[in-house]
């Protein structure tokens, strides 16, 4: 893509400069890697082997323009996507807020259950997944309310790096050993109507729900206010590093599932603790039993950062919405977009706790609901982000090039077509 090439050709800068620049894009990657990669990508490889690699690459490519607009629009217009939605029409801001209110608590509950399940590896069977999830939610809220999110911003890149090194090492070792599937094993095909539900769930959080572009926008504007030297190229580098990292790790988790679980006769557990044990066992069976607790720790830190990021990202985005509703339609930044952030965090935590209690140990069912909801709403957020780049306040040099316009329309048509197919599957096949 022309924009990526432009960044690659930009003037040489020090590694320390880019380590300081990295932030919003890496936080977005942390949120993405949590549920979609550890669960959905591993499931894809375990159930269908290598067959869904192409679809995962395609979805990451088709979502790329809409996520990139989060950084592009913010740097071009000096306002968040949320204020841009309001410029298009107040009704669109109401729609965005409504969809995010539902997605926020479902997503927070899902990632908290997965994090709680991994925490159970250290605590044992003394507490249920519900209780462990409550501990994670409470700990995340304390972490945020005491102002330690800045610490998370600094250490997230190292957590992601640790997970990436461990995962890529495991893939390399497993590839050298070869897959566990016997030669006569015939992989089931995902290309039928019966698999539509799984495919939609996989694509919904691959690499993440498109509304996460608004988080990148909010975080980036805050970072820009603190770092006056942050420019457009820096913002794109940050975004691209996070996006490419999450895409590569998605493929790595598919590879682990395909090499270690596919054809083994082992079915993925639907309960939280059971799945967490299987996830760590996958690494331990490849790298060695000595790595079990190290992998469990890295996975826990990754999921805890995801839970904290989800609570922070959704609450900041919704706070921007509530503040914007008090302004004249189409007005620009007010400088007080974080006014309702902490009350919203608390409300999200409480409602998410009730959802966890309702779903109890049904981790995969909880995450599947969140992923399907994300794919259904992807069409709306994709179209809204595309519309933003047409606004008059976006300078010509920041607008989408021809290639990105074509890619954007391909994505919009793809989401629309698959939504129709999912509707048919849900009514007539499920």
NUMIKOL-210903 format. One record per residue (C-alpha): x, y, z; residue in three letters. Coordinates in steps of 0.5 Angstrom, whole numbers. Each point is the difference from the previous one (the first is absolute). Last residue first. Layout:
# NUMIKOL-210903
+-------+-------+-------+---------+
|     u |     v |     w | residuo |
+-------+-------+-------+---------+
|     X |     Y |     Z |     ALA |
...
+-------+-------+-------+---------+
END
This chain:
# NUMIKOL-210903
+-------+-------+-------+---------+
|     u |     v |     w | residuo |
+-------+-------+-------+---------+
|   -57 |   -46 |    25 |     UNK |
|    -2 |    -1 |    -8 |     UNK |
|    -6 |     4 |    -2 |     UNK |
|     0 |     6 |     5 |     UNK |
|     7 |     1 |     2 |     UNK |
|     3 |    -2 |    -6 |     UNK |
|    -4 |     4 |    -4 |     UNK |
|     2 |     6 |     4 |     UNK |
|     7 |    -2 |     0 |     UNK |
|     0 |     0 |    -8 |     UNK |
|    -3 |     7 |     1 |     UNK |
|     6 |     2 |     4 |     UNK |
|     5 |    -3 |    -4 |     UNK |
|    -2 |     4 |    -6 |     UNK |
|     0 |     7 |     4 |     UNK |
|     6 |    -2 |     3 |     UNK |
|     3 |    -1 |    -7 |     UNK |
|    -3 |     6 |    -3 |     UNK |
|     3 |     5 |     5 |     UNK |
|     7 |    -4 |     0 |     UNK |
|     0 |     1 |    -8 |     UNK |
|    -2 |     7 |     1 |     UNK |
|     6 |     1 |     5 |     UNK |
|     5 |    -3 |    -5 |     UNK |
|    -2 |     4 |    -6 |     UNK |
|     0 |     6 |     4 |     UNK |
|     7 |    -2 |     3 |     UNK |
|     3 |    -1 |    -7 |     UNK |
|    -3 |     7 |    -2 |     UNK |
|     3 |     3 |     5 |     UNK |
|    -3 |     2 |     7 |     UNK |
|     0 |     7 |     2 |     UNK |
|     6 |     3 |     4 |     UNK |
|     3 |     4 |    -6 |     UNK |
|    -7 |     3 |    -1 |     UNK |
|    -1 |     3 |     7 |     UNK |
|    -6 |    -3 |     4 |     UNK |
|    -4 |     6 |     2 |     UNK |
|    -5 |    -1 |    -6 |     UNK |
|    -2 |    -7 |     2 |     UNK |
|     1 |    -5 |    -5 |     UNK |
|     5 |    -4 |     5 |     UNK |
|    -6 |    -1 |     5 |     UNK |
|    -4 |    -4 |    -5 |     UNK |
|     5 |    -5 |     0 |     UNK |
|    -1 |    -1 |     8 |     UNK |
|    -7 |     0 |     0 |     UNK |
|     0 |    -5 |    -6 |     UNK |
|     4 |    -5 |     4 |     UNK |
|    -3 |     2 |     7 |     UNK |
|    -7 |    -3 |    -3 |     UNK |
|     3 |    -6 |    -4 |     UNK |
|     4 |    -2 |     6 |     UNK |
|    -7 |     0 |     5 |     UNK |
|    -2 |    -7 |    -3 |     UNK |
|     8 |    -2 |     1 |     UNK |
|     0 |     2 |     7 |     UNK |
|    -6 |    -3 |     3 |     UNK |
|     2 |    -7 |    -3 |     UNK |
|     7 |     1 |     4 |     UNK |
|    -4 |     2 |     6 |     UNK |
|    -5 |    -6 |     0 |     UNK |
|     6 |    -4 |    -2 |     UNK |
|     4 |     2 |     7 |     UNK |
|    -6 |    -2 |     4 |     UNK |
|    -1 |    -6 |    -3 |     UNK |
|     8 |    -2 |     1 |     UNK |
|     0 |     2 |     7 |     UNK |
|    -6 |    -4 |     2 |     UNK |
|     2 |     0 |     8 |     UNK |
|    -5 |     5 |     3 |     UNK |
|    -4 |     3 |    -6 |     UNK |
|    -5 |     3 |     4 |     UNK |
|     5 |     2 |     6 |     UNK |
|     5 |     3 |    -6 |     UNK |
|    -5 |     4 |    -2 |     UNK |
|    -1 |     3 |     7 |     UNK |
|     7 |     1 |     1 |     UNK |
|     0 |     4 |    -7 |     UNK |
|    -6 |     4 |     3 |     UNK |
|     5 |     2 |     6 |     UNK |
|     6 |     1 |    -4 |     UNK |
|    -4 |     4 |    -6 |     UNK |
|    -3 |     5 |     6 |     UNK |
|     7 |     1 |     3 |     UNK |
|     3 |     2 |    -7 |     UNK |
|    -5 |     4 |    -1 |     UNK |
|     0 |     4 |     6 |     UNK |
|     8 |     1 |    -1 |     UNK |
|    -1 |     2 |    -7 |     UNK |
|    -5 |     5 |     1 |     UNK |
|     4 |     7 |    -1 |     UNK |
|     5 |    -3 |    -5 |     UNK |
|    -2 |     4 |    -6 |     UNK |
|     1 |     6 |     3 |     UNK |
|     5 |     4 |    -5 |     UNK |
|    -7 |     2 |    -4 |     UNK |
|     2 |    -3 |    -7 |     UNK |
|    -4 |     2 |    -6 |     UNK |
|    -7 |     2 |     0 |     UNK |
|    -4 |    -4 |    -5 |     UNK |
|    -7 |     0 |     4 |     UNK |
|     1 |     5 |     5 |     UNK |
|     3 |    -2 |     6 |     UNK |
|    -3 |    -4 |     6 |     UNK |
|    -1 |    -7 |    -4 |     UNK |
|     8 |     1 |    -1 |     UNK |
|     1 |    -1 |     7 |     UNK |
|    -4 |    -6 |     0 |     UNK |
|     4 |    -3 |    -6 |     UNK |
|     7 |     2 |     3 |     UNK |
|    -2 |    -4 |     6 |     UNK |
|    -2 |    -6 |    -4 |     UNK |
|     7 |     0 |    -4 |     UNK |
|     3 |     1 |     7 |     UNK |
|    -4 |    -6 |     3 |     UNK |
|     1 |    -5 |    -6 |     UNK |
|     8 |     1 |     0 |     UNK |
|     1 |     0 |     7 |     UNK |
|    -4 |    -6 |     2 |     UNK |
|     2 |    -4 |    -6 |     UNK |
|     8 |     2 |     1 |     UNK |
|    -1 |    -2 |     7 |     UNK |
|    -3 |    -7 |    -2 |     UNK |
|     6 |     0 |    -6 |     UNK |
|     5 |     1 |     5 |     UNK |
|    -2 |    -5 |     5 |     UNK |
|    -1 |    -5 |    -6 |     UNK |
|     8 |     1 |    -2 |     UNK |
|     2 |     0 |     7 |     UNK |
|    -4 |    -7 |     1 |     UNK |
|     3 |    -3 |    -7 |     UNK |
|     7 |     3 |     2 |     UNK |
|    -1 |    -4 |     7 |     UNK |
|    -3 |    -6 |    -3 |     UNK |
|     6 |     0 |    -5 |     UNK |
|     5 |     0 |     6 |     UNK |
|    -3 |    -5 |     4 |     UNK |
|     0 |    -5 |    -5 |     UNK |
|     6 |     1 |    -3 |     UNK |
|     4 |    -5 |     4 |     UNK |
|    -5 |    -5 |    -3 |     UNK |
|     3 |     1 |    -7 |     UNK |
|     0 |     4 |    -6 |     UNK |
|    -5 |    -4 |    -4 |     UNK |
|    -4 |    -4 |     5 |     UNK |
|     0 |     6 |     5 |     UNK |
|    -2 |     5 |    -5 |     UNK |
|    -7 |    -4 |    -2 |     UNK |
|     0 |    -2 |     7 |     UNK |
|    -1 |     8 |     2 |     UNK |
|    -6 |     0 |    -5 |     UNK |
|    -3 |    -6 |     3 |     UNK |
|     0 |     2 |     7 |     UNK |
|    -3 |     7 |    -2 |     UNK |
|    -5 |    -4 |    -4 |     UNK |
|    -2 |    -5 |     6 |     UNK |
|     0 |     6 |     5 |     UNK |
|    -5 |     4 |    -4 |     UNK |
|    -5 |    -5 |    -2 |     UNK |
|    -1 |    -2 |    -7 |     UNK |
|     6 |    -5 |    -1 |     UNK |
|     3 |     0 |    -7 |     UNK |
|    -1 |    -7 |    -2 |     UNK |
|     6 |    -5 |    -1 |     UNK |
|     0 |    -5 |    -5 |     UNK |
|     7 |     2 |    -2 |     UNK |
|    -2 |     2 |    -7 |     UNK |
|     1 |     7 |     1 |     UNK |
|     3 |     1 |     7 |     UNK |
|     8 |     1 |    -1 |     UNK |
|     1 |     2 |    -7 |     UNK |
|    -6 |     3 |    -2 |     UNK |
|    -2 |     4 |     7 |     UNK |
|     7 |     3 |     0 |     UNK |
|     0 |     2 |    -7 |     UNK |
|    -7 |     4 |     1 |     UNK |
|     4 |     3 |     6 |     UNK |
|     6 |     2 |    -4 |     UNK |
|    -5 |     3 |    -6 |     UNK |
|    -4 |     4 |     6 |     UNK |
|     7 |     2 |     2 |     UNK |
|     2 |     3 |    -7 |     UNK |
|    -6 |     4 |     0 |     UNK |
|     0 |     3 |     7 |     UNK |
|     8 |     2 |    -2 |     UNK |
|    -2 |     3 |    -6 |     UNK |
|    -6 |     4 |     3 |     UNK |
|     5 |     3 |     6 |     UNK |
|     6 |     1 |    -4 |     UNK |
|    -5 |     4 |    -6 |     UNK |
|    -4 |     4 |     6 |     UNK |
|     7 |     2 |     3 |     UNK |
|     3 |     2 |    -7 |     UNK |
|    -6 |     3 |    -2 |     UNK |
|     0 |     5 |     6 |     UNK |
|     7 |     1 |    -1 |     UNK |
|    -1 |     2 |    -7 |     UNK |
|    -6 |     5 |     2 |     UNK |
|     5 |     4 |     5 |     UNK |
|     1 |    -1 |     7 |     UNK |
|     5 |     6 |     2 |     UNK |
|    -6 |     3 |     5 |     UNK |
|     0 |    -6 |     4 |     UNK |
|    -5 |     1 |     6 |     UNK |
|    -6 |     2 |    -5 |     UNK |
|     2 |    -5 |    -5 |     UNK |
|     0 |    -5 |     5 |     UNK |
|    -7 |     2 |     2 |     UNK |
|    -2 |     0 |    -7 |     UNK |
|     3 |    -7 |    -2 |     UNK |
|    -4 |    -3 |     6 |     UNK |
|    -6 |     3 |    -2 |     UNK |
|     1 |    -2 |    -8 |     UNK |
|     3 |    -7 |     2 |     UNK |
|    -6 |    -1 |     4 |     UNK |
|    -5 |     2 |    -5 |     UNK |
|     4 |    -5 |    -5 |     UNK |
|    -3 |    -5 |     5 |     UNK |
|    -7 |     0 |    -3 |     UNK |
|     3 |    -4 |    -5 |     UNK |
|     0 |    -6 |     4 |     UNK |
|     7 |    -4 |     1 |     UNK |
|     5 |    -3 |    -5 |     UNK |
|    -5 |    -4 |    -1 |     UNK |
|    -5 |     1 |     5 |     UNK |
|    -6 |    -1 |    -4 |     UNK |
|     4 |    -4 |    -5 |     UNK |
|     0 |    -6 |     4 |     UNK |
|    -7 |     1 |     2 |     UNK |
|    -2 |     0 |    -7 |     UNK |
|     4 |    -6 |    -2 |     UNK |
|    -3 |    -4 |     6 |     UNK |
|    -7 |     2 |    -2 |     UNK |
|     1 |    -2 |    -7 |     UNK |
|     2 |    -7 |     1 |     UNK |
|    -6 |    -4 |    -1 |     UNK |
|    -1 |     4 |    -6 |     UNK |
|     6 |    -3 |    -3 |     UNK |
|     8 |     2 |    -2 |     UNK |
|     3 |    -2 |     7 |     UNK |
|     1 |    -7 |    -3 |     UNK |
|     2 |    -5 |     5 |     UNK |
|     7 |    -3 |     0 |     UNK |
|     1 |    -7 |    -2 |     UNK |
|     5 |    -4 |     4 |     UNK |
|     4 |    -6 |    -4 |     UNK |
|     7 |     3 |     2 |     UNK |
|    -2 |     1 |     7 |     UNK |
|     0 |     7 |     3 |     UNK |
|     5 |     2 |     5 |     UNK |
|     3 |     5 |    -5 |     UNK |
|     8 |     0 |    -1 |     UNK |
|     6 |     1 |     5 |     UNK |
|     3 |     5 |    -4 |     UNK |
|    -7 |     4 |     0 |     UNK |
|    -1 |    -1 |     7 |     UNK |
|     7 |     3 |     2 |     UNK |
|    -1 |     6 |    -5 |     UNK |
|    -7 |     1 |     3 |     UNK |
|     2 |     0 |     7 |     UNK |
|     5 |     5 |    -1 |     UNK |
|    -5 |     5 |    -4 |     UNK |
|    -5 |    -1 |     6 |     UNK |
|     6 |     1 |     6 |     UNK |
|     3 |     6 |    -4 |     UNK |
|    -7 |     3 |    -2 |     UNK |
|    -2 |    -1 |     8 |     UNK |
|     6 |     4 |     2 |     UNK |
|    -1 |     5 |    -5 |     UNK |
|    -7 |     2 |     2 |     UNK |
|     2 |     0 |     7 |     UNK |
|     6 |     5 |    -1 |     UNK |
|    -5 |     4 |    -5 |     UNK |
|    -5 |     0 |     6 |     UNK |
|     6 |     3 |     5 |     UNK |
|    -1 |     7 |    -1 |     UNK |
|    -7 |     1 |    -2 |     UNK |
|    -2 |    -4 |     6 |     UNK |
|     4 |     4 |     5 |     UNK |
|    -4 |     6 |    -3 |     UNK |
|    -6 |    -4 |     2 |     UNK |
|     3 |     0 |     7 |     UNK |
|    -5 |     6 |     2 |     UNK |
|    -3 |    -3 |     6 |     UNK |
|    -7 |     0 |    -3 |     UNK |
|     3 |    -5 |    -6 |     UNK |
|     4 |    -5 |     4 |     UNK |
|    -6 |     0 |     5 |     UNK |
|    -5 |    -1 |    -5 |     UNK |
|     4 |    -6 |    -3 |     UNK |
|     1 |    -3 |     6 |     UNK |
|    -7 |     0 |     1 |     UNK |
|    -2 |    -3 |    -7 |     UNK |
|     6 |    -5 |     2 |     UNK |
|    -3 |    -2 |     6 |     UNK |
|    -7 |    -1 |    -2 |     UNK |
|     3 |    -4 |    -6 |     UNK |
|     3 |    -5 |     5 |     UNK |
|    -7 |     0 |     4 |     UNK |
|    -3 |    -2 |    -6 |     UNK |
|     5 |    -5 |    -2 |     UNK |
|    -1 |    -4 |     6 |     UNK |
|     5 |     1 |     6 |     UNK |
|     4 |    -5 |     4 |     UNK |
|     1 |    -4 |    -6 |     UNK |
|     7 |     2 |    -1 |     UNK |
|     3 |     7 |     1 |     UNK |
|     6 |     0 |    -5 |     UNK |
|    -4 |    -3 |    -6 |     UNK |
|    -7 |     4 |     3 |     UNK |
|     4 |     6 |    -3 |     UNK |
|    -1 |    -3 |    -7 |     UNK |
|    -7 |     0 |     1 |     UNK |
|    -1 |     6 |     3 |     UNK |
|     3 |     3 |    -6 |     UNK |
|    -5 |    -3 |    -5 |     UNK |
|    -6 |     2 |     5 |     UNK |
|     3 |     7 |     0 |     UNK |
|     1 |     0 |    -8 |     UNK |
|    -8 |    -2 |    -1 |     UNK |
|    -3 |     4 |     5 |     UNK |
|     4 |     6 |    -2 |     UNK |
|    -2 |    -1 |    -7 |     UNK |
|    -8 |    -1 |     2 |     UNK |
|     1 |     6 |     4 |     UNK |
|     3 |     4 |    -6 |     UNK |
|    -4 |    -2 |    -6 |     UNK |
|    -7 |     2 |     3 |     UNK |
|     2 |     7 |     2 |     UNK |
|     4 |     0 |    -7 |     UNK |
|    -6 |    -1 |    -4 |     UNK |
|    -4 |     5 |     3 |     UNK |
|     5 |     5 |     0 |     UNK |
|     2 |    -1 |    -7 |     UNK |
|    -7 |     0 |    -2 |     UNK |
|    -1 |     7 |     4 |     UNK |
|     6 |     3 |    -3 |     UNK |
|    -3 |    -2 |    -7 |     UNK |
|    -7 |     3 |     2 |     UNK |
|     4 |     7 |     1 |     UNK |
|     3 |     0 |    -7 |     UNK |
|     6 |     0 |    -4 |     UNK |
|     3 |     5 |     5 |     UNK |
|    -2 |    -4 |     6 |     UNK |
|     4 |    -6 |    -3 |     UNK |
|     6 |     4 |    -1 |     UNK |
|     0 |     2 |     7 |     UNK |
|     0 |    -7 |     2 |     UNK |
|     6 |    -1 |    -5 |     UNK |
|     4 |     4 |     4 |     UNK |
|     2 |     7 |    -1 |     UNK |
|     6 |     3 |    -3 |     UNK |
|    -2 |     0 |    -7 |     UNK |
|     5 |    -3 |    -4 |     UNK |
|     4 |    -4 |     6 |     UNK |
|    -7 |    -3 |     3 |     UNK |
|    -2 |    -2 |    -7 |     UNK |
|     6 |    -4 |    -2 |     UNK |
|     1 |    -3 |     7 |     UNK |
|    -7 |    -3 |     0 |     UNK |
|     0 |     0 |    -7 |     UNK |
|     5 |    -6 |     0 |     UNK |
|    -6 |    -4 |     4 |     UNK |
|    -4 |     1 |    -6 |     UNK |
|     5 |    -1 |    -6 |     UNK |
|     3 |    -7 |     3 |     UNK |
|    -7 |    -3 |     1 |     UNK |
|     0 |    -3 |    -7 |     UNK |
|     8 |    -2 |     1 |     UNK |
|    -2 |    -4 |     7 |     UNK |
|    -6 |    -3 |    -3 |     UNK |
|     4 |    -3 |    -6 |     UNK |
|     6 |    -2 |     4 |     UNK |
|    -5 |    -4 |     5 |     UNK |
|    -4 |    -3 |    -6 |     UNK |
|     7 |    -2 |    -3 |     UNK |
|     2 |    -4 |     6 |     UNK |
|    -6 |    -3 |     1 |     UNK |
|     1 |    -7 |    -3 |     UNK |
|     7 |    -1 |     4 |     UNK |
|    -3 |    -5 |     5 |     UNK |
|    -8 |     0 |     0 |     UNK |
|    -2 |    -1 |     7 |     UNK |
|     7 |     1 |     4 |     UNK |
|     2 |     6 |    -4 |     UNK |
|    -6 |     4 |     0 |     UNK |
|    -1 |    -2 |     7 |     UNK |
|     7 |     3 |     2 |     UNK |
|    -2 |     6 |    -4 |     UNK |
|    -7 |     1 |     3 |     UNK |
|     3 |    -1 |     7 |     UNK |
|     7 |     3 |     2 |     UNK |
|     0 |     5 |    -7 |     UNK |
|    -7 |     2 |     1 |     UNK |
|    -1 |     1 |     7 |     UNK |
|     6 |     4 |     2 |     UNK |
|     4 |     1 |    -6 |     UNK |
|    -4 |     6 |    -2 |     UNK |
|     0 |     4 |     7 |     UNK |
|     8 |    -1 |     0 |     UNK |
|     0 |     2 |    -8 |     UNK |
|    -4 |     7 |     2 |     UNK |
|     5 |     1 |     6 |     UNK |
|     5 |    -1 |    -5 |     UNK |
|    -3 |     5 |    -5 |     UNK |
|    -1 |     5 |     5 |     UNK |
|     7 |     0 |     3 |     UNK |
|     6 |     0 |    -4 |     UNK |
|     3 |     7 |    -1 |     UNK |
|     5 |    -1 |     6 |     UNK |
|     2 |    -6 |    -3 |     UNK |
|     1 |     3 |    -7 |     UNK |
|     4 |     5 |     3 |     UNK |
|     5 |    -5 |     3 |     UNK |
|     1 |    -3 |    -6 |     UNK |
|     2 |     6 |    -3 |     UNK |
|    -3 |     3 |    -6 |     UNK |
|     2 |    -1 |    -8 |     UNK |
|    -5 |     5 |    -4 |     UNK |
|    -6 |    -3 |    -3 |     UNK |
|     1 |    -6 |    -5 |     UNK |
|    -4 |    -5 |     4 |     UNK |
|    -5 |     5 |     2 |     UNK |
|    -2 |     1 |    -8 |     UNK |
|     0 |    -7 |    -1 |     UNK |
|    -5 |    -1 |     5 |     UNK |
|    -4 |     6 |    -3 |     UNK |
|     1 |    -3 |    -7 |     UNK |
|    -3 |    -7 |     2 |     UNK |
+-------+-------+-------+---------+
END
